[in-house]
Structure formats: structure tokens, C-alpha cells
Amino acid sequence: MSCRKATELISVSMDRPLTRGETIKLRCHLVICTACRRYRRHVGLLREFLIRSTLWLDAASLTAEQRLSHEARSRIRRVIQQAG
Amino acid sequence: MSRVDDQQQAQEQAQEQAQAQPQPTIVLDPESWLDEHGDVLFAHALNHVRDREVAEDLVQETLLAGIEAAGTFAGRSTVRTWLMGILRHKILQHYRRSRRKPLQLDAALPPDGVDDQFNRLGKWRRIPGRWKGDPDELAERDEFLEALTHCLDELPARIREAFMLSEQHRLAAEKICNVLDVTATNVYVMLYRARSALRKCLESNWFGGDAGKGC
């Protein structure tokens, strides 16, 4: 199995369970390939970063671009007040 | 029955009724939602749709939907979590409404992203480096989040959409198919390209690689 193919399987394994055959082939490759083991660790970390970066979305730490503009805020306020 | 029994029964019934009274209703304050949660909702929407006007509309729709559904808020989560749930639903609706033609994979994606990381035999051109750092600690650092956001921005739009649906919305591949109107195989390929491109970008912009030849 090439490293290219192994990295494809590693990615797929994050989205669905691998078949038995896929699992065995991938394990054999990972035993001998440091590069692909690192790839597996890295894409796992990526998932962790995404999960945590959503959680850390805290009002105080937002940049100006991430906030509603004055106009947008006023506009939304008017619409909400009419509805509420 | 005797009158004493009747009285006893009436007393017991009254006690039961008193104990069974409904919990005090949760008091919601929709007018404060825009102030307390508007920016966070907006920032989250912007992560997905990348267009300020669309994100503003999504925030507005979310708050209106929250006002309408205020009676159903059971208090099991915080208001922020509840509104975020509504927003996620609105984002999914937005993806469906703006659905384009099915993705022609080979034509739509630039040749690199994955292919240039491997040689013709499928071996790594550069071995991935060692990544140092703890996810909890890194996710708190603004500079790291900036690097991550930059790398997400570099992804082609459809690839990023698929990736966000998977990693932030926690949608299974079959659901992502429906939302993006592509096959399951396409979804797997898009997620693979997203991960490989992000990995490479973060390695360049943050972690640094070991200088190493392919194996």
C-alpha cells in the first residue's frame, strides 16, 4: 500500500468504520511507516482543534470583523422589536 | 364511605394537587439576546457562510425563530446553546437553498492540495514533522486560532463547507451528501483533501516540519 493510499484510508476511517480488509492493510502499513503515523496523529489533532475552537468562541475574544456592525445590530434590533 | 373518610380523601387529594403544581415557568428575555449572544452567533455564522450580509440574515432569522419558539425552551441547556442549535439548523437550510449543481470533482479542484504531497509512486515527498503542543492549550491561543482560520480560508469553498459540516456540525457523510448534493464517495474525497490541505498549511504556518526526504 502506498503512503498516498494509506493517508486516504486514514482520512476515511475518521468518517466511517473501515472494513476488516482495510483495517489489516492499513495497520500493516502503519507498523513500518512513521510518516503516515504522524499523518494520522495530525488529522486527529485537527479534529480536536475544530471542536475546541468552537467551544472557545467567547464574546470577549472576538475581533472587530467577527462582530455585528452597528448598522446590522440596529437593523436586527428593529426587526426583533417589531416581532416581539 | 363515612364522612371522615371523605374528608381524609379530600385532604389527600388537595395535597397531591399542591405537590403536582407546575414548576415556575422559565422567564426568557428575548430583548437581551441580541446584546448577549448576537456577536457570537454572528461569528459562528461567518465561519460557515463567509458573507457578512448572509451571516447577519442568519442571526436575525435565528433570533426571530427563538422568539417564536420561546415557549418550548425547557431550560435544559443555556440560552446560548439553545440559540446556537437554532443557528446551526438555519445554516443547514442555507446550504440546501444555495445548492449548486453536483460537484464535478476533477474539474472543480486544483491539482494540488494532495497530489503534490506525494510522488508518482505514492510516497511522501516530505515526511510530516513532529507537532508539539496540547490541543486544549493551543485552542486558547489567539495566534493559533488565527493560523487555523487562515488555513480554513485557503480551502476551496465547497471543500471547506464539507469539512465544516463534518467537524463542526458533526454530520455523517450520508447527511453531508444530501446537503451538498454529491455522492458519498465525493464527500470522502472532499474531506480527505480538506484534511490533507489543512495539515500541510498548519505545518507550514505553525508547527514547522522536520526537513526530511520522502520515505
Chai-1 contact restraints between the chains, C-beta under 6 A:
chainA,res_idxA,chainB,res_idxB,connection_type,confidence,min_distance_angstrom,max_distance_angstrom,comment,restraint_id
A,S2,B,G122,contact,1.0,0.0,6.0,A-B,restraint_1
A,C3,B,G122,contact,1.0,0.0,6.0,A-B,restraint_2
A,C3,B,K123,contact,1.0,0.0,6.0,A-B,restraint_3
A,C3,B,W124,contact,1.0,0.0,6.0,A-B,restraint_4
A,R4,B,F118,contact,1.0,0.0,6.0,A-B,restraint_5
A,R4,B,G122,contact,1.0,0.0,6.0,A-B,restraint_6
A,E8,B,Y192,contact,1.0,0.0,6.0,A-B,restraint_7
A,S11,B,Y192,contact,1.0,0.0,6.0,A-B,restraint_8
A,S11,B,R195,contact,1.0,0.0,6.0,A-B,restraint_9
A,V12,B,Y188,contact,1.0,0.0,6.0,A-B,restraint_10
A,D15,B,A173,contact,1.0,0.0,6.0,A-B,restraint_11
A,D15,B,L191,contact,1.0,0.0,6.0,A-B,restraint_12
A,A35,B,W124,contact,1.0,0.0,6.0,A-B,restraint_13
A,A35,B,I127,contact,1.0,0.0,6.0,A-B,restraint_14
A,A35,B,P128,contact,1.0,0.0,6.0,A-B,restraint_15
A,A35,B,C215,contact,1.0,0.0,6.0,A-B,restraint_16
A,R38,B,P128,contact,1.0,0.0,6.0,A-B,restraint_17
A,Y39,B,P128,contact,1.0,0.0,6.0,A-B,restraint_18
A,H42,B,W131,contact,1.0,0.0,6.0,A-B,restraint_19
A,H42,B,R199,contact,1.0,0.0,6.0,A-B,restraint_20
A,V43,B,R195,contact,1.0,0.0,6.0,A-B,restraint_21
A,L46,B,L198,contact,1.0,0.0,6.0,A-B,restraint_22
A,R47,B,E167,contact,1.0,0.0,6.0,A-B,restraint_23
A,E48,B,P135,contact,1.0,0.0,6.0,A-B,restraint_24
A,F49,B,P135,contact,1.0,0.0,6.0,A-B,restraint_25
A,F49,B,A139,contact,1.0,0.0,6.0,A-B,restraint_26
A,F49,B,L148,contact,1.0,0.0,6.0,A-B,restraint_27
A,L50,B,E167,contact,1.0,0.0,6.0,A-B,restraint_28
A,R52,B,P135,contact,1.0,0.0,6.0,A-B,restraint_29
A,R52,B,A139,contact,1.0,0.0,6.0,A-B,restraint_30
A,S53,B,A139,contact,1.0,0.0,6.0,A-B,restraint_31
A,S53,B,L145,contact,1.0,0.0,6.0,A-B,restraint_32
A,T54,B,Q168,contact,1.0,0.0,6.0,A-B,restraint_33
A,W56,B,A139,contact,1.0,0.0,6.0,A-B,restraint_34
A,L57,B,V40,contact,1.0,0.0,6.0,A-B,restraint_35
A,L57,B,A43,contact,1.0,0.0,6.0,A-B,restraint_36
A,A59,B,D39,contact,1.0,0.0,6.0,A-B,restraint_37
A,A59,B,V40,contact,1.0,0.0,6.0,A-B,restraint_38
A,L62,B,D39,contact,1.0,0.0,6.0,A-B,restraint_39
A,L62,B,A43,contact,1.0,0.0,6.0,A-B,restraint_40
A,Q66,B,A43,contact,1.0,0.0,6.0,A-B,restraint_41
A,R67,B,D39,contact,1.0,0.0,6.0,A-B,restraint_42
A,L68,B,G38,contact,1.0,0.0,6.0,A-B,restraint_43
A,L68,B,D39,contact,1.0,0.0,6.0,A-B,restraint_44
A,L68,B,F42,contact,1.0,0.0,6.0,A-B,restraint_45
A,A72,B,E56,contact,1.0,0.0,6.0,A-B,restraint_46
A,I76,B,Q60,contact,1.0,0.0,6.0,A-B,restraint_47
A,R77,B,L34,contact,1.0,0.0,6.0,A-B,restraint_48
A,V79,B,Q60,contact,1.0,0.0,6.0,A-B,restraint_49
A,I80,B,L63,contact,1.0,0.0,6.0,A-B,restraint_50
A,A83,B,L64,contact,1.0,0.0,6.0,A-B,restraint_51
A,A83,B,I67,contact,1.0,0.0,6.0,A-B,restraint_52
A,G84,B,P30,contact,1.0,0.0,6.0,A-B,restraint_53
A,G84,B,I67,contact,1.0,0.0,6.0,A-B,restraint_54
